[in-house]
Amino acid sequence: MSKAHRGTGIRKEVNHGRGTCPVCGKTQIKVLYDQDVDGKKVKVCKVCKAALKNKAQKEARLAKKTAAAEAPAEAPAETPSEA
Ligand SMILES: [Zn+2]
């Protein structure tokens, strides 16, 4: 078994998997990683793959946090005030 992103594993790829990254615009970089960018599946370099992964993780954490914070805050707002 060869490594998917190195050596023998990328010999069959066009230009050995090298090209221009659609995200950072770097040329002659290995673009081997499938990522969803604006709903489209594109191949990006490893730097952008890591950046997108970190961004997605951060957003997921943030969404979880806000959902947890909003739940108890909504309860007292719904009670009608009789004044
Ligand atoms: Zn890139």
PDB file of the backbone (N, CA, C, O) and the ligand in Angstrom, with CONECT records:
HET     ZN  A 101       1
ATOM      1  N   MET A   1       0.842  -1.209   0.000  1.00  0.00           N
ATOM      2  CA  MET A   1       0.000   0.000   0.000  1.00  0.00           C
ATOM      3  C   MET A   1       0.873   1.253   0.000  1.00  0.00           C
ATOM      4  O   MET A   1       1.777   1.404   0.821  1.00  0.00           O
ATOM      5  N   SER A   2       0.583   2.124  -0.921  1.00  0.00           N
ATOM      6  CA  SER A   2       1.366   3.360  -0.994  1.00  0.00           C
ATOM      7  C   SER A   2       0.646   4.484  -0.280  1.00  0.00           C
ATOM      8  O   SER A   2      -0.569   4.447  -0.086  1.00  0.00           O
ATOM      9  N   LYS A   3       1.403   5.459   0.097  1.00  0.00           N
ATOM     10  CA  LYS A   3       0.810   6.628   0.751  1.00  0.00           C
ATOM     11  C   LYS A   3       0.003   7.412  -0.276  1.00  0.00           C
ATOM     12  O   LYS A   3       0.448   7.602  -1.408  1.00  0.00           O
ATOM     13  N   ALA A   4      -1.159   7.855   0.112  1.00  0.00           N
ATOM     14  CA  ALA A   4      -2.082   8.479  -0.838  1.00  0.00           C
ATOM     15  C   ALA A   4      -1.589   9.822  -1.343  1.00  0.00           C
ATOM     16  O   ALA A   4      -1.959  10.237  -2.441  1.00  0.00           O
ATOM     17  N   HIS A   5      -0.772  10.504  -0.579  1.00  0.00           N
ATOM     18  CA  HIS A   5      -0.382  11.859  -0.953  1.00  0.00           C
ATOM     19  C   HIS A   5       1.118  12.024  -1.169  1.00  0.00           C
ATOM     20  O   HIS A   5       1.615  13.147  -1.241  1.00  0.00           O
ATOM     21  N   ARG A   6       1.854  10.889  -1.275  1.00  0.00           N
ATOM     22  CA  ARG A   6       3.307  10.970  -1.430  1.00  0.00           C
ATOM     23  C   ARG A   6       3.800   9.904  -2.391  1.00  0.00           C
ATOM     24  O   ARG A   6       3.141   8.884  -2.596  1.00  0.00           O
ATOM     25  N   GLY A   7       4.947  10.143  -2.969  1.00  0.00           N
ATOM     26  CA  GLY A   7       5.698   9.144  -3.713  1.00  0.00           C
ATOM     27  C   GLY A   7       4.894   8.383  -4.747  1.00  0.00           C
ATOM     28  O   GLY A   7       4.245   8.973  -5.611  1.00  0.00           O
ATOM     29  N   THR A   8       4.946   7.043  -4.645  1.00  0.00           N
ATOM     30  CA  THR A   8       4.311   6.187  -5.630  1.00  0.00           C
ATOM     31  C   THR A   8       2.823   6.492  -5.778  1.00  0.00           C
ATOM     32  O   THR A   8       2.273   6.395  -6.875  1.00  0.00           O
ATOM     33  N   GLY A   9       2.181   6.855  -4.689  1.00  0.00           N
ATOM     34  CA  GLY A   9       0.739   7.095  -4.693  1.00  0.00           C
ATOM     35  C   GLY A   9       0.301   8.229  -5.596  1.00  0.00           C
ATOM     36  O   GLY A   9      -0.844   8.251  -6.047  1.00  0.00           O
ATOM     37  N   ILE A  10       1.199   9.179  -5.871  1.00  0.00           N
ATOM     38  CA  ILE A  10       0.790  10.317  -6.698  1.00  0.00           C
ATOM     39  C   ILE A  10       1.457  10.317  -8.066  1.00  0.00           C
ATOM     40  O   ILE A  10       1.323  11.274  -8.828  1.00  0.00           O
ATOM     41  N   ARG A  11       2.193   9.216  -8.383  1.00  0.00           N
ATOM     42  CA  ARG A  11       2.871   9.143  -9.684  1.00  0.00           C
ATOM     43  C   ARG A  11       1.872   9.120 -10.827  1.00  0.00           C
ATOM     44  O   ARG A  11       2.131   9.674 -11.896  1.00  0.00           O
ATOM     45  N   LYS A  12       0.726   8.475 -10.603  1.00  0.00           N
ATOM     46  CA  LYS A  12      -0.277   8.363 -11.663  1.00  0.00           C
ATOM     47  C   LYS A  12      -1.047   9.675 -11.855  1.00  0.00           C
ATOM     48  O   LYS A  12      -1.699   9.854 -12.884  1.00  0.00           O
ATOM     49  N   GLU A  13      -0.985  10.571 -10.908  1.00  0.00           N
ATOM     50  CA  GLU A  13      -1.701  11.844 -11.022  1.00  0.00           C
ATOM     51  C   GLU A  13      -1.065  12.721 -12.102  1.00  0.00           C
ATOM     52  O   GLU A  13       0.115  12.582 -12.424  1.00  0.00           O
ATOM     53  N   VAL A  14      -1.879  13.627 -12.653  1.00  0.00           N
ATOM     54  CA  VAL A  14      -1.369  14.556 -13.653  1.00  0.00           C
ATOM     55  C   VAL A  14      -0.318  15.447 -13.006  1.00  0.00           C
ATOM     56  O   VAL A  14      -0.562  16.049 -11.961  1.00  0.00           O
ATOM     57  N   ASN A  15       0.862  15.528 -13.636  1.00  0.00           N
ATOM     58  CA  ASN A  15       1.952  16.371 -13.133  1.00  0.00           C
ATOM     59  C   ASN A  15       2.320  15.992 -11.695  1.00  0.00           C
ATOM     60  O   ASN A  15       2.688  16.847 -10.889  1.00  0.00           O
ATOM     61  N   HIS A  16       2.214  14.701 -11.391  1.00  0.00           N
ATOM     62  CA  HIS A  16       2.493  14.159 -10.049  1.00  0.00           C
ATOM     63  C   HIS A  16       1.672  14.857  -8.961  1.00  0.00           C
ATOM     64  O   HIS A  16       2.149  15.067  -7.846  1.00  0.00           O
ATOM     65  N   GLY A  17       0.453  15.204  -9.298  1.00  0.00           N
ATOM     66  CA  GLY A  17      -0.444  15.808  -8.311  1.00  0.00           C
ATOM     67  C   GLY A  17      -0.187  17.280  -8.078  1.00  0.00           C
ATOM     68  O   GLY A  17      -0.808  17.894  -7.210  1.00  0.00           O
ATOM     69  N   ARG A  18       0.734  17.853  -8.855  1.00  0.00           N
ATOM     70  CA  ARG A  18       1.050  19.266  -8.643  1.00  0.00           C
ATOM     71  C   ARG A  18       0.244  20.153  -9.576  1.00  0.00           C
ATOM     72  O   ARG A  18      -0.111  19.773 -10.692  1.00  0.00           O
ATOM     73  N   GLY A  19      -0.030  21.350  -9.075  1.00  0.00           N
ATOM     74  CA  GLY A  19      -0.796  22.293  -9.877  1.00  0.00           C
ATOM     75  C   GLY A  19      -0.972  23.580  -9.099  1.00  0.00           C
ATOM     76  O   GLY A  19      -0.194  23.895  -8.198  1.00  0.00           O
ATOM     77  N   THR A  20      -2.013  24.323  -9.465  1.00  0.00           N
ATOM     78  CA  THR A  20      -2.287  25.581  -8.784  1.00  0.00           C
ATOM     79  C   THR A  20      -3.431  25.370  -7.805  1.00  0.00           C
ATOM     80  O   THR A  20      -4.488  24.863  -8.181  1.00  0.00           O
ATOM     81  N   CYS A  21      -3.223  25.756  -6.553  1.00  0.00           N
ATOM     82  CA  CYS A  21      -4.272  25.632  -5.545  1.00  0.00           C
ATOM     83  C   CYS A  21      -5.331  26.702  -5.800  1.00  0.00           C
ATOM     84  O   CYS A  21      -5.001  27.882  -5.920  1.00  0.00           O
ATOM     85  N   PRO A  22      -6.618  26.295  -5.885  1.00  0.00           N
ATOM     86  CA  PRO A  22      -7.676  27.270  -6.182  1.00  0.00           C
ATOM     87  C   PRO A  22      -7.959  28.217  -5.016  1.00  0.00           C
ATOM     88  O   PRO A  22      -8.578  29.264  -5.207  1.00  0.00           O
ATOM     89  N   VAL A  23      -7.512  27.859  -3.814  1.00  0.00           N
ATOM     90  CA  VAL A  23      -7.818  28.685  -2.644  1.00  0.00           C
ATOM     91  C   VAL A  23      -6.737  29.742  -2.409  1.00  0.00           C
ATOM     92  O   VAL A  23      -7.041  30.930  -2.301  1.00  0.00           O
ATOM     93  N   CYS A  24      -5.459  29.302  -2.328  1.00  0.00           N
ATOM     94  CA  CYS A  24      -4.394  30.259  -2.034  1.00  0.00           C
ATOM     95  C   CYS A  24      -3.668  30.720  -3.287  1.00  0.00           C
ATOM     96  O   CYS A  24      -2.887  31.671  -3.235  1.00  0.00           O
ATOM     97  N   GLY A  25      -3.916  30.055  -4.422  1.00  0.00           N
ATOM     98  CA  GLY A  25      -3.328  30.487  -5.680  1.00  0.00           C
ATOM     99  C   GLY A  25      -1.869  30.144  -5.854  1.00  0.00           C
ATOM    100  O   GLY A  25      -1.218  30.638  -6.774  1.00  0.00           O
ATOM    101  N   LYS A  26      -1.346  29.302  -4.977  1.00  0.00           N
ATOM    102  CA  LYS A  26       0.053  28.890  -5.077  1.00  0.00           C
ATOM    103  C   LYS A  26       0.225  27.982  -6.291  1.00  0.00           C
ATOM    104  O   LYS A  26      -0.607  27.111  -6.547  1.00  0.00           O
ATOM    105  N   THR A  27       1.310  28.190  -7.036  1.00  0.00           N
ATOM    106  CA  THR A  27       1.553  27.349  -8.212  1.00  0.00           C
ATOM    107  C   THR A  27       2.566  26.268  -7.881  1.00  0.00           C
ATOM    108  O   THR A  27       3.354  26.408  -6.946  1.00  0.00           O
ATOM    109  N   GLN A  28       2.542  25.190  -8.654  1.00  0.00           N
ATOM    110  CA  GLN A  28       3.452  24.048  -8.496  1.00  0.00           C
ATOM    111  C   GLN A  28       3.448  23.500  -7.070  1.00  0.00           C
ATOM    112  O   GLN A  28       4.484  23.135  -6.513  1.00  0.00           O
ATOM    113  N   ILE A  29       2.244  23.456  -6.505  1.00  0.00           N
ATOM    114  CA  ILE A  29       2.097  22.867  -5.177  1.00  0.00           C
ATOM    115  C   ILE A  29       1.233  21.619  -5.330  1.00  0.00           C
ATOM    116  O   ILE A  29       0.418  21.540  -6.248  1.00  0.00           O
ATOM    117  N   LYS A  30       1.403  20.653  -4.446  1.00  0.00           N
ATOM    118  CA  LYS A  30       0.598  19.438  -4.547  1.00  0.00           C
ATOM    119  C   LYS A  30      -0.840  19.746  -4.137  1.00  0.00           C
ATOM    120  O   LYS A  30      -1.110  20.166  -3.012  1.00  0.00           O
ATOM    121  N   VAL A  31      -1.760  19.522  -5.088  1.00  0.00           N
ATOM    122  CA  VAL A  31      -3.181  19.735  -4.786  1.00  0.00           C
ATOM    123  C   VAL A  31      -3.854  18.364  -4.790  1.00  0.00           C
ATOM    124  O   VAL A  31      -4.313  17.890  -5.829  1.00  0.00           O
ATOM    125  N   LEU A  32      -3.904  17.749  -3.643  1.00  0.00           N
ATOM    126  CA  LEU A  32      -4.357  16.364  -3.546  1.00  0.00           C
ATOM    127  C   LEU A  32      -5.523  16.178  -2.591  1.00  0.00           C
ATOM    128  O   LEU A  32      -6.005  15.059  -2.416  1.00  0.00           O
ATOM    129  N   TYR A  33      -5.978  17.240  -1.982  1.00  0.00           N
ATOM    130  CA  TYR A  33      -6.962  17.082  -0.918  1.00  0.00           C
ATOM    131  C   TYR A  33      -8.330  17.597  -1.345  1.00  0.00           C
ATOM    132  O   TYR A  33      -8.484  18.767  -1.698  1.00  0.00           O
ATOM    133  N   ASP A  34      -9.323  16.705  -1.309  1.00  0.00           N
ATOM    134  CA  ASP A  34     -10.686  17.078  -1.662  1.00  0.00           C
ATOM    135  C   ASP A  34     -11.312  17.872  -0.531  1.00  0.00           C
ATOM    136  O   ASP A  34     -11.359  17.416   0.612  1.00  0.00           O
ATOM    137  N   GLN A  35     -11.795  19.066  -0.859  1.00  0.00           N
ATOM    138  CA  GLN A  35     -12.444  19.893   0.160  1.00  0.00           C
ATOM    139  C   GLN A  35     -13.671  20.564  -0.439  1.00  0.00           C
ATOM    140  O   GLN A  35     -13.722  20.843  -1.637  1.00  0.00           O
ATOM    141  N   ASP A  36     -14.661  20.819   0.415  1.00  0.00           N
ATOM    142  CA  ASP A  36     -15.841  21.558  -0.032  1.00  0.00           C
ATOM    143  C   ASP A  36     -15.595  23.042   0.161  1.00  0.00           C
ATOM    144  O   ASP A  36     -15.435  23.508   1.289  1.00  0.00           O
ATOM    145  N   VAL A  37     -15.565  23.795  -0.949  1.00  0.00           N
ATOM    146  CA  VAL A  37     -15.402  25.238  -0.874  1.00  0.00           C
ATOM    147  C   VAL A  37     -16.598  25.860  -1.575  1.00  0.00           C
ATOM    148  O   VAL A  37     -16.789  25.674  -2.777  1.00  0.00           O
ATOM    149  N   ASP A  38     -17.404  26.602  -0.819  1.00  0.00           N
ATOM    150  CA  ASP A  38     -18.633  27.220  -1.335  1.00  0.00           C
ATOM    151  C   ASP A  38     -19.538  26.170  -1.987  1.00  0.00           C
ATOM    152  O   ASP A  38     -20.130  26.417  -3.037  1.00  0.00           O
ATOM    153  N   GLY A  39     -19.637  25.005  -1.358  1.00  0.00           N
ATOM    154  CA  GLY A  39     -20.523  23.961  -1.849  1.00  0.00           C
ATOM    155  C   GLY A  39     -19.969  23.162  -3.014  1.00  0.00           C
ATOM    156  O   GLY A  39     -20.635  22.255  -3.512  1.00  0.00           O
ATOM    157  N   LYS A  40     -18.747  23.490  -3.462  1.00  0.00           N
ATOM    158  CA  LYS A  40     -18.149  22.762  -4.576  1.00  0.00           C
ATOM    159  C   LYS A  40     -16.991  21.916  -4.072  1.00  0.00           C
ATOM    160  O   LYS A  40     -16.244  22.329  -3.186  1.00  0.00           O
ATOM    161  N   LYS A  41     -16.851  20.720  -4.651  1.00  0.00           N
ATOM    162  CA  LYS A  41     -15.725  19.855  -4.297  1.00  0.00           C
ATOM    163  C   LYS A  41     -14.516  20.261  -5.132  1.00  0.00           C
ATOM    164  O   LYS A  41     -14.525  20.133  -6.357  1.00  0.00           O
ATOM    165  N   VAL A  42     -13.490  20.746  -4.469  1.00  0.00           N
ATOM    166  CA  VAL A  42     -12.272  21.128  -5.182  1.00  0.00           C
ATOM    167  C   VAL A  42     -11.068  20.480  -4.510  1.00  0.00           C
ATOM    168  O   VAL A  42     -11.127  20.069  -3.351  1.00  0.00           O
ATOM    169  N   LYS A  43      -9.979  20.398  -5.262  1.00  0.00           N
ATOM    170  CA  LYS A  43      -8.737  19.856  -4.708  1.00  0.00           C
ATOM    171  C   LYS A  43      -7.873  21.028  -4.267  1.00  0.00           C
ATOM    172  O   LYS A  43      -7.603  21.943  -5.045  1.00  0.00           O
ATOM    173  N   VAL A  44      -7.445  20.991  -3.017  1.00  0.00           N
ATOM    174  CA  VAL A  44      -6.638  22.084  -2.479  1.00  0.00           C
ATOM    175  C   VAL A  44      -5.310  21.544  -1.955  1.00  0.00           C
ATOM    176  O   VAL A  44      -5.126  20.334  -1.827  1.00  0.00           O
ATOM    177  N   CYS A  45      -4.384  22.460  -1.654  1.00  0.00           N
ATOM    178  CA  CYS A  45      -3.094  22.058  -1.112  1.00  0.00           C
ATOM    179  C   CYS A  45      -3.244  21.722   0.367  1.00  0.00           C
ATOM    180  O   CYS A  45      -4.296  21.956   0.962  1.00  0.00           O
ATOM    181  N   LYS A  46      -2.186  21.173   0.954  1.00  0.00           N
ATOM    182  CA  LYS A  46      -2.319  20.703   2.335  1.00  0.00           C
ATOM    183  C   LYS A  46      -2.459  21.858   3.323  1.00  0.00           C
ATOM    184  O   LYS A  46      -3.069  21.703   4.381  1.00  0.00           O
ATOM    185  N   VAL A  47      -1.895  23.013   2.977  1.00  0.00           N
ATOM    186  CA  VAL A  47      -2.014  24.174   3.857  1.00  0.00           C
ATOM    187  C   VAL A  47      -3.480  24.606   3.946  1.00  0.00           C
ATOM    188  O   VAL A  47      -4.005  24.851   5.032  1.00  0.00           O
ATOM    189  N   CYS A  48      -4.136  24.694   2.772  1.00  0.00           N
ATOM    190  CA  CYS A  48      -5.531  25.109   2.746  1.00  0.00           C
ATOM    191  C   CYS A  48      -6.434  24.042   3.349  1.00  0.00           C
ATOM    192  O   CYS A  48      -7.447  24.364   3.971  1.00  0.00           O
ATOM    193  N   LYS A  49      -6.071  22.765   3.170  1.00  0.00           N
ATOM    194  CA  LYS A  49      -6.838  21.676   3.769  1.00  0.00           C
ATOM    195  C   LYS A  49      -6.854  21.834   5.278  1.00  0.00           C
ATOM    196  O   LYS A  49      -7.904  21.723   5.911  1.00  0.00           O
ATOM    197  N   ALA A  50      -5.678  22.096   5.858  1.00  0.00           N
ATOM    198  CA  ALA A  50      -5.567  22.260   7.304  1.00  0.00           C
ATOM    199  C   ALA A  50      -6.325  23.496   7.766  1.00  0.00           C
ATOM    200  O   ALA A  50      -6.993  23.473   8.799  1.00  0.00           O
ATOM    201  N   ALA A  51      -6.217  24.587   6.985  1.00  0.00           N
ATOM    202  CA  ALA A  51      -6.886  25.833   7.350  1.00  0.00           C
ATOM    203  C   ALA A  51      -8.397  25.655   7.337  1.00  0.00           C
ATOM    204  O   ALA A  51      -9.093  26.126   8.236  1.00  0.00           O
ATOM    205  N   LEU A  52      -8.911  24.960   6.292  1.00  0.00           N
ATOM    206  CA  LEU A  52     -10.348  24.736   6.182  1.00  0.00           C
ATOM    207  C   LEU A  52     -10.838  23.823   7.301  1.00  0.00           C
ATOM    208  O   LEU A  52     -11.931  24.014   7.833  1.00  0.00           O
ATOM    209  N   LYS A  53     -10.032  22.840   7.650  1.00  0.00           N
ATOM    210  CA  LYS A  53     -10.401  21.900   8.704  1.00  0.00           C
ATOM    211  C   LYS A  53     -10.489  22.625  10.045  1.00  0.00           C
ATOM    212  O   LYS A  53     -11.433  22.433  10.811  1.00  0.00           O
ATOM    213  N   ASN A  54      -9.480  23.465  10.314  1.00  0.00           N
ATOM    214  CA  ASN A  54      -9.467  24.223  11.564  1.00  0.00           C
ATOM    215  C   ASN A  54     -10.649  25.178  11.631  1.00  0.00           C
ATOM    216  O   ASN A  54     -11.260  25.345  12.687  1.00  0.00           O
ATOM    217  N   LYS A  55     -10.972  25.807  10.498  1.00  0.00           N
ATOM    218  CA  LYS A  55     -12.080  26.760  10.441  1.00  0.00           C
ATOM    219  C   LYS A  55     -13.409  26.047  10.726  1.00  0.00           C
ATOM    220  O   LYS A  55     -14.250  26.536  11.480  1.00  0.00           O
ATOM    221  N   ALA A  56     -13.568  24.863  10.091  1.00  0.00           N
ATOM    222  CA  ALA A  56     -14.797  24.089  10.274  1.00  0.00           C
ATOM    223  C   ALA A  56     -14.941  23.640  11.712  1.00  0.00           C
ATOM    224  O   ALA A  56     -16.037  23.654  12.273  1.00  0.00           O
ATOM    225  N   GLN A  57     -13.812  23.236  12.312  1.00  0.00           N
ATOM    226  CA  GLN A  57     -13.845  22.794  13.704  1.00  0.00           C
ATOM    227  C   GLN A  57     -14.216  23.938  14.628  1.00  0.00           C
ATOM    228  O   GLN A  57     -14.997  23.765  15.564  1.00  0.00           O
ATOM    229  N   LYS A  58     -13.653  25.105  14.363  1.00  0.00           N
ATOM    230  CA  LYS A  58     -13.899  26.287  15.186  1.00  0.00           C
ATOM    231  C   LYS A  58     -15.364  26.693  15.097  1.00  0.00           C
ATOM    232  O   LYS A  58     -15.991  27.032  16.101  1.00  0.00           O
ATOM    233  N   GLU A  59     -15.906  26.653  13.866  1.00  0.00           N
ATOM    234  CA  GLU A  59     -17.307  27.028  13.666  1.00  0.00           C
ATOM    235  C   GLU A  59     -18.245  26.049  14.356  1.00  0.00           C
ATOM    236  O   GLU A  59     -19.263  26.442  14.925  1.00  0.00           O
ATOM    237  N   ALA A  60     -17.889  24.766  14.299  1.00  0.00           N
ATOM    238  CA  ALA A  60     -18.708  23.737  14.929  1.00  0.00           C
ATOM    239  C   ALA A  60     -18.727  23.930  16.441  1.00  0.00           C
ATOM    240  O   ALA A  60     -19.765  23.789  17.088  1.00  0.00           O
ATOM    241  N   ARG A  61     -17.567  24.252  16.987  1.00  0.00           N
ATOM    242  CA  ARG A  61     -17.462  24.497  18.430  1.00  0.00           C
ATOM    243  C   ARG A  61     -18.276  25.723  18.823  1.00  0.00           C
ATOM    244  O   ARG A  61     -18.981  25.719  19.832  1.00  0.00           O
ATOM    245  N   LEU A  62     -18.167  26.773  18.008  1.00  0.00           N
ATOM    246  CA  LEU A  62     -18.859  28.030  18.279  1.00  0.00           C
ATOM    247  C   LEU A  62     -20.376  27.834  18.226  1.00  0.00           C
ATOM    248  O   LEU A  62     -21.113  28.361  19.060  1.00  0.00           O
ATOM    249  N   ALA A  63     -20.829  27.065  17.226  1.00  0.00           N
ATOM    250  CA  ALA A  63     -22.264  26.807  17.055  1.00  0.00           C
ATOM    251  C   ALA A  63     -22.814  26.036  18.245  1.00  0.00           C
ATOM    252  O   ALA A  63     -23.926  26.291  18.709  1.00  0.00           O
ATOM    253  N   LYS A  64     -22.015  25.085  18.735  1.00  0.00           N
ATOM    254  CA  LYS A  64     -22.418  24.282  19.883  1.00  0.00           C
ATOM    255  C   LYS A  64     -22.523  25.164  21.125  1.00  0.00           C
ATOM    256  O   LYS A  64     -23.448  25.029  21.926  1.00  0.00           O
ATOM    257  N   LYS A  65     -21.559  26.064  21.265  1.00  0.00           N
ATOM    258  CA  LYS A  65     -21.496  26.955  22.416  1.00  0.00           C
ATOM    259  C   LYS A  65     -22.684  27.910  22.434  1.00  0.00           C
ATOM    260  O   LYS A  65     -23.317  28.096  23.473  1.00  0.00           O
ATOM    261  N   THR A  66     -22.990  28.518  21.284  1.00  0.00           N
ATOM    262  CA  THR A  66     -24.088  29.478  21.204  1.00  0.00           C
ATOM    263  C   THR A  66     -25.429  28.784  21.417  1.00  0.00           C
ATOM    264  O   THR A  66     -26.334  29.353  22.027  1.00  0.00           O
ATOM    265  N   ALA A  67     -25.559  27.557  20.915  1.00  0.00           N
ATOM    266  CA  ALA A  67     -26.799  26.797  21.090  1.00  0.00           C
ATOM    267  C   ALA A  67     -27.027  26.497  22.565  1.00  0.00           C
ATOM    268  O   ALA A  67     -28.158  26.549  23.049  1.00  0.00           O
ATOM    269  N   ALA A  68     -25.950  26.182  23.275  1.00  0.00           N
ATOM    270  CA  ALA A  68     -26.047  25.874  24.702  1.00  0.00           C
ATOM    271  C   ALA A  68     -26.331  27.144  25.506  1.00  0.00           C
ATOM    272  O   ALA A  68     -27.036  27.099  26.515  1.00  0.00           O
ATOM    273  N   ALA A  69     -25.788  28.261  25.062  1.00  0.00           N
ATOM    274  CA  ALA A  69     -25.966  29.524  25.784  1.00  0.00           C
ATOM    275  C   ALA A  69     -27.353  30.108  25.551  1.00  0.00           C
ATOM    276  O   ALA A  69     -27.908  30.773  26.425  1.00  0.00           O
ATOM    277  N   GLU A  70     -27.913  29.854  24.361  1.00  0.00           N
ATOM    278  CA  GLU A  70     -29.224  30.426  24.037  1.00  0.00           C
ATOM    279  C   GLU A  70     -30.372  29.690  24.714  1.00  0.00           C
ATOM    280  O   GLU A  70     -31.386  30.299  25.054  1.00  0.00           O
ATOM    281  N   ALA A  71     -30.220  28.402  24.909  1.00  0.00           N
ATOM    282  CA  ALA A  71     -31.298  27.581  25.453  1.00  0.00           C
ATOM    283  C   ALA A  71     -31.812  28.078  26.802  1.00  0.00           C
ATOM    284  O   ALA A  71     -33.019  28.280  26.936  1.00  0.00           O
ATOM    285  N   PRO A  72     -30.953  28.288  27.820  1.00  0.00           N
ATOM    286  CA  PRO A  72     -31.478  28.754  29.105  1.00  0.00           C
ATOM    287  C   PRO A  72     -31.899  30.230  29.078  1.00  0.00           C
ATOM    288  O   PRO A  72     -32.745  30.648  29.869  1.00  0.00           O
ATOM    289  N   ALA A  73     -31.314  31.009  28.178  1.00  0.00           N
ATOM    290  CA  ALA A  73     -31.627  32.434  28.101  1.00  0.00           C
ATOM    291  C   ALA A  73     -33.022  32.663  27.533  1.00  0.00           C
ATOM    292  O   ALA A  73     -33.657  33.678  27.820  1.00  0.00           O
ATOM    293  N   GLU A  74     -33.499  31.713  26.722  1.00  0.00           N
ATOM    294  CA  GLU A  74     -34.812  31.877  26.095  1.00  0.00           C
ATOM    295  C   GLU A  74     -35.959  31.666  27.081  1.00  0.00           C
ATOM    296  O   GLU A  74     -37.027  32.260  26.930  1.00  0.00           O
ATOM    297  N   ALA A  75     -35.743  30.827  28.083  1.00  0.00           N
ATOM    298  CA  ALA A  75     -36.810  30.460  29.013  1.00  0.00           C
ATOM    299  C   ALA A  75     -37.414  31.664  29.762  1.00  0.00           C
ATOM    300  O   ALA A  75     -38.636  31.810  29.762  1.00  0.00           O
ATOM    301  N   PRO A  76     -36.610  32.525  30.396  1.00  0.00           N
ATOM    302  CA  PRO A  76     -37.219  33.637  31.125  1.00  0.00           C
ATOM    303  C   PRO A  76     -37.832  34.698  30.215  1.00  0.00           C
ATOM    304  O   PRO A  76     -38.742  35.414  30.631  1.00  0.00           O
ATOM    305  N   ALA A  77     -37.354  34.807  29.000  1.00  0.00           N
ATOM    306  CA  ALA A  77     -37.872  35.794  28.059  1.00  0.00           C
ATOM    307  C   ALA A  77     -39.274  35.444  27.609  1.00  0.00           C
ATOM    308  O   ALA A  77     -40.060  36.325  27.259  1.00  0.00           O
ATOM    309  N   GLU A  78     -39.595  34.134  27.618  1.00  0.00           N
ATOM    310  CA  GLU A  78     -40.903  33.699  27.134  1.00  0.00           C
ATOM    311  C   GLU A  78     -42.013  33.908  28.173  1.00  0.00           C
ATOM    312  O   GLU A  78     -43.184  34.018  27.812  1.00  0.00           O
ATOM    313  N   THR A  79     -41.649  33.964  29.459  1.00  0.00           N
ATOM    314  CA  THR A  79     -42.670  34.141  30.503  1.00  0.00           C
ATOM    315  C   THR A  79     -43.256  35.541  30.426  1.00  0.00           C
ATOM    316  O   THR A  79     -42.514  36.523  30.450  1.00  0.00           O
ATOM    317  N   PRO A  80     -44.566  35.645  30.334  1.00  0.00           N
ATOM    318  CA  PRO A  80     -45.192  36.980  30.224  1.00  0.00           C
ATOM    319  C   PRO A  80     -45.132  37.749  31.532  1.00  0.00           C
ATOM    320  O   PRO A  80     -45.383  37.191  32.599  1.00  0.00           O
ATOM    321  N   SER A  81     -44.803  39.011  31.449  1.00  0.00           N
ATOM    322  CA  SER A  81     -44.703  39.830  32.667  1.00  0.00           C
ATOM    323  C   SER A  81     -46.067  40.453  32.976  1.00  0.00           C
ATOM    324  O   SER A  81     -46.671  41.110  32.127  1.00  0.00           O
ATOM    325  N   GLU A  82     -46.536  40.237  34.198  1.00  0.00           N
ATOM    326  CA  GLU A  82     -47.843  40.799  34.588  1.00  0.00           C
ATOM    327  C   GLU A  82     -47.616  42.008  35.480  1.00  0.00           C
ATOM    328  O   GLU A  82     -47.579  41.902  36.705  1.00  0.00           O
ATOM    329  N   ALA A  83     -47.467  43.143  34.844  1.00  0.00           N
ATOM    330  CA  ALA A  83     -47.214  44.349  35.624  1.00  0.00           C
ATOM    331  C   ALA A  83     -48.257  45.427  35.388  1.00  0.00           C
ATOM    332  O   ALA A  83     -48.176  46.504  35.979  1.00  0.00           O
TER     333      ALA A  83
HETATM  334 ZN    ZN A 101      -3.761  26.301  -1.027  1.00  0.00          ZN2+
END
